[in-house]
């Protein structure tokens, strides 16, 4: 049956969905778990220790007492001062005794400063000289040393992180730097939000499994594979339910299995044709629609809602481009929020780009054009792909961005600035085109 309510805007659709998406429950994950990267902290994490835990040297050289050195120099900043040598403090092997008066102790980068020392002289500013009794002293060249002061070449205890200090707040995504910081501060496991389990169900009698040869009137079912990759990239865990036929009993049973997950994404069967049965079957399972259409091209029939059990449902059109675009705009932000990501990380980054080809006037719907975005000597540029047909798989494989063209936008000439939603890797600039002015995005004139 044709929906009677008007289509929502993309922004309104996102708002309604995100209002229903709540971060999932917590679980603990080990720091050495291969899947820990990208997980989102569910609680604030504080340091168990100072970093560094002791004062350490940042140079290979000699630990000294500043007062000893300056006293022997007698106020001469160009003097050469001799000190006796007294042992060593190496990385992982701190000195067993304090630094005696009038002495210098060999020290390596990262080694603990011995008690009594308050500065480090770099190795290249010293030399070993023999004494009359056959021993060897250390001679310091104060002219080379420069301004000798307490703390020279020493990283003080707690100078990076103080014990009990906040390391990472809830909502922080765990990357290499965050993991290194947390583990150094005494943590080996973290409370994170669960990754959402996202069931995928494609429907249609015309679909055949990947690897099978389609008969006349059939096509290979690739939307499920595409959606699974999009779900993984967004941080979710895809659960492939395969293909359901256009038969109410079997379709409803398959949908019911999908509603056991945190979210269900369907592809196909959501328009108003005689064989579009997904919405009716969902309603029979208690589905409550948040909206049934979106002012979007491609992807207008997209329907989203929830069930009494709390599962989010995203019923996407069957055309591949419609499914891909609707996922990017409406499903991906919700999956990011379910994982506990902070609001800035729900959505893709956006750029202002210059058109390399003219665009015709937009229709009434907001258009999201598949495009290739790159950077040349003039800044960020975008080429809309030639085919924008909803079933054009080649255009999906070649796109790394969606050009946002609001409904009613007049024709745009070459060089016009438009907004681009970045969906894939941006290529490196051509050789010789990367200049300092490219550190800023181009602005509207």
N, C-alpha and C positions, 0 to 999 in steps of 0.2 A: 504494500500500500504506500502511496506517495506521502512523504512526511508533510504535515500541515504547518509546522513551525518554520520560520525563515532560517536560512543558514547563518551560523555564527562566523565572526571574523576569526582569523588564526589566533590573534591575541586573546580574544574572549575564550576560544576553545582551550588554549593553554592555561588560562586563568582557572577555568572550571576543573580541569584535570588536576592541576597542581594543588588546588585547594583540597582535593581528595587524597592526594598522595602523601603518605606519612612515612618517615624513615623506618625501616624494618628493625626487628629486634636485634639485640647484641649477640655476638659470639666472640670467643677469643681465638686469635690466630697467632701462631708462632712466628718469630722474626725470620726463621729459616724456611718457612713455608714457601714453595715456589710461586704461589699465587698471592703473596702478601702485597706485592706492588699494586698500587691503585686502590687498595682498600681504604675505607674512610673511618677515621676515629669516631667512636661513639661518646667518648668522655675526654675531658682535659687530661693531659699527661704531664706530670711534674718530675723534676730531676731528683734522683736518689743521691747524687754526689756532685761535688764541685768538678768543673772541667776547665782546665786540667786539675787533677786532684792535688798536685803539688807544683811548686814553681819549677819550671823547666827551661833549659837553654834553647834558644832558637838558632844557635850557631855552633859550629865546631870551634873550640878554642880553649880558653882557660878561665876558670872561676876565680875571682879575686875579691878582696875587701877594698872598696874604693878608698877608705881612709888610709889604709896601708900604702897604696900606690901614690896617692896625692901627698902624703906625709914624706915619702922618700923623694918625691919630685921637688919638694921645697918651693912650690909655687911656679916652677918652670914648666910651661906647657909643651916645651919641645924636648924635655929631658928623656933620657933612656933609663928606665928603672929596672933593677934586678930583684927578682923574688926567688926563693927556693921552691923546688917542685915537691908536691905532696900528694901522691896518689892519683886516682882517677874516678870519675863518675861517668859511667857509660849508660846508654839507653837500656833499660831493663835491669841494670845493675848499679843501684845507687851506692855512693861512697859509704863505707862503714863508719867513718869518723868525720868530725867537723874539720873545717879548714883552719889550720894553725895560723897564728899571726905571722905576717911577713912571708906568706907562702901563696902559691897558685896551684890549683888542681886542674889537671886535664879533664875536659868535659866534651861530650859529643852532643849533637843536635838531638833534642828530645830527652836528654838525661836530666835527672833531678838535681837541682842546685844544692850543693852541700851546705849544711848548717854553717853559719858564719860568713858565707860568701854573699855578696849583694850586687855583683855585676859579672859580665862575661866579656873577655877580650877576644876578638876574632883571631883565629890561628895566624892569618896573614900579617897581623900587626905585631908579631912576636918572633923571637928566634932563640935558639938554645946556644948558650955560651959556656965554655969550660971554665972551671975555677982553678985556683992554684993547687988545690989538693986533689985534682983529677975528677972532681964531681962536675955536674952541669947544672947551671941555673937558667931561669927564664928571664929574658930581657924584653921589656915592653917599650915600644916606640910611641911615646905619648903624642908626638906630632901626627903620626898616622892614626892613632886611636881617636883623636879629636876630643869632643866634649865627653869626658868620662863622668858618669853619674850613676848613683844607685838605680838598679833596674835595667841597665843597659843590656840588651839582647836576652832579657829574661821575660818569659810569659808567666805571669803571676797565677797562683792557684785561684780558680774561680773567675778568671778574667774572661772566659768564654761563656760559661754558665755557672750560676750559683746553685748550691744545693737547695732544693724545694722550689726552684724557679719554674715557671710554666715553660714547657718545651714546645708543645703543639696543642692547639685547642680542638675541641670537638668539631668535626666537619672538615678537618685537614685530610687531604689525600696523601697516602704514604708513598713517597717516591724515594729514590736512592739517598738523597740528603737527609730526609726526615728519618729514615730507618737508621742511618749511621748515627745521627744525633741521639735518637732514643736509646739505641743499644749502648752507645758510649756512656750514657747517663744511668745505666743500670737496668734497662728493660729488655726482656727477651720474648715477650708476648704482649699483645695489645687487644683491647676491647674495641671491636669494629662492628659496623652494621652488616647484617647479612646481605649477600648479593641476591637480587630478586631472581627467582625462578620464573621464566617467561615461557609459557606454552605457545607453540606455533601450530596453527591448523589452517591448511589451504583447502578450499572446497571447489568442486566442479567436476562434472562427469568427463570433461575434456582433458583432464590432467593425467599424465602418466609419470611414473617415477623416473628419476634420473638414471640413465643407463639403458632404458627401454626405448625402442623405436616407436614413435607415435604413428598411429594409423590415421587415415584421412579424418580430419575434423578434430584431431587431438594435438596437444602441445606438451612439451616436457615441463614438469612442475619445478620451476627454479625460484619462485618467490620465497619458498620456505628456506632455501639455502641462503638467499640474499638477506632475508630477515634475521636468520641465525647469526650471520656475520655482523649485521648492524647491532644486534643485541649484545654480542660479545664485546664489540668495540665500545658500547655504552657502559659496559661493566656488568651486564646481566648474565644469567646462565640459561641458554636456550634449551627447551625441551621439545623436540620435534614429535608432533602427533601425526605426521604424515598428511594424507589427502583423504577428505571425506566426500562421499558422493552427494549429488543433489537429491537426497531422499531424506525426508524429515526425521524418521526414527533414528537412522544411522548418524545423521548430522548432529542431532540433539545429544545423542550418547557421546559423540566425540567432543562436543562443546563442554559437556558436563565433566569429562576428564580434564579438559583444559582449565576449568574453573578451580581445580585443586591447587593450581600454582598461584604465585603472587600476582601474576598478570597473565592475560591471554591476548594474543595477537592473532587475528584471523585475516585471511586474504581471499577476496572474492565473495560473491553471493550477497553483497550488501546493497545493491542498487534496487530498482523497482520492477525488474522483470519477473516473469512467471516462475523462473527457477532460482530467484534470489531469495533464499530461505533463511539466511543467517539471523537476521533481526528477529523474525518470528520465533525461531528456535531459542534464541537467547531470552526473549521475553518469557517463554514457557519455563525457563530456569530461574526466573526472578530478576532478570536484568533490568536495571533502571538507567535509561539513557540520560547522559548529560547534554548531548546534542546529537543530531542525526545528519546534519550536513554542514559543510564548511565553505565559506566564500573563498575557494581555493582552486587554482588550476596549476597542475593536475591534482585530483584528490577530493573533488566535491562530495561524493557519497560517504566519506569517512564518518563513522559513528563511534562514539566513545561513551563509556558509562561504567557502572560498577554493579556488583551483586551483593545480596544480603551478607554473604560470607566475607566481604571485604576485597575480593579480587577486582582489579581494574581490567576493563575489557576495551580493546582497540580493534574495531572491525574496519579493516582497510579495503579499498578497492582492489580488484584483481589485476588490473593493468600494472606492469612492473614499475613504471615511472611514478604512477600515482601512489603505489604502495611505498616506494622508496621515499618520496617527498613527504607523504603523510607521516611516516615513521620519524623522519628527521624533525619535523615541526611539532608533533604532538606526542609521540611515544617516548622518544629519547629524553626529553626534559623530565618526564615523570620517572623514568628508570633511574636517572641521575639523582633525583630527590629521594627515591626509595632507598638508595644506598647511603644517604646522609650527606651528600655533597652540599656545600653552601650555595646560596642562590647564584652567585656569578658563574658557577660551574654547571648549572643546569642546561645552559644553552650553548650553541656553537659561537665561536668568535665571528665578528663581522668586520668587513673592510669597506671603505669607499673606493671604488674602482672606476677607471675610464673605459668607455666602450671602444672597442676596435672596429665594430660594425654598427650600423644604425639599427634601431629597433622600431617596429611599427607601434602604433597606438595600442594600448592595452584595452581589453574588454572590461566588463563590469566586475569580474572576479580579480582578486589579487593573484598575480602570476609569479611562480617561482621557476625561473628558466635554468635548465642545466647549462653549465658554462665551465670554461677553463680560465682560471685566474692565474696570472703570472706577473712577474715584475721585470720591467725593462728600464732603459735610461730615463724615462719620464715618470716612472713610479708604478703603482699597481694598475694593471690592465685586465680586461675581461673580454673573452669572445664567447658569445652565446652559441651553443652547438646548433648546427643547421637543422637537425630534426628534433622537434619538441613533442613528437607524438608519444602518447602514453605507453605504447607498446614497444617503443624503440629501445632495444637492449643496448645497442652500440652507444647511444648517448649516455646511458647510465655508466657504462664502463669507462667513458672518457671524461666524466665530470669530476671536478674537485670543489665546486661551489654552486650555489643557487643564487641567481640574480633576483632581487626582491623588487618586483614591479607592481606597485599598488594599482588597484582597479581604477580605470579612468585616466591613467597617465597618458599624456600625448606622446606622439612619436618622438624618439630621442635620436639625435645625430651622433656621428662618430665623435668621440671625445667627451660626450656627456657623462656626468658622474652619477653612478647608481650604487646602491648598497648590495653587497655580496655576503651571503652566509657561507662560511668556509666549511666544507664537509670532508675534505681530504687533504693530503699533503700538498703544499705549495712548492713548485719546482724552484731550483736554485736559479738565480739570474744568469743570463748569458754572460760570457766572459767579457770583462771590460765595462759592464753596465752598472756595477755596484758602486755607488758613490755615497758620500757622507749625507747628502741631502735625502737619500732614500730612507734614512732613519725615521723620517716623519711621513705619515700618510698624506696623500694629496687631499687638499681641501676644496670645498665648493668655492668657485670664484665669487 
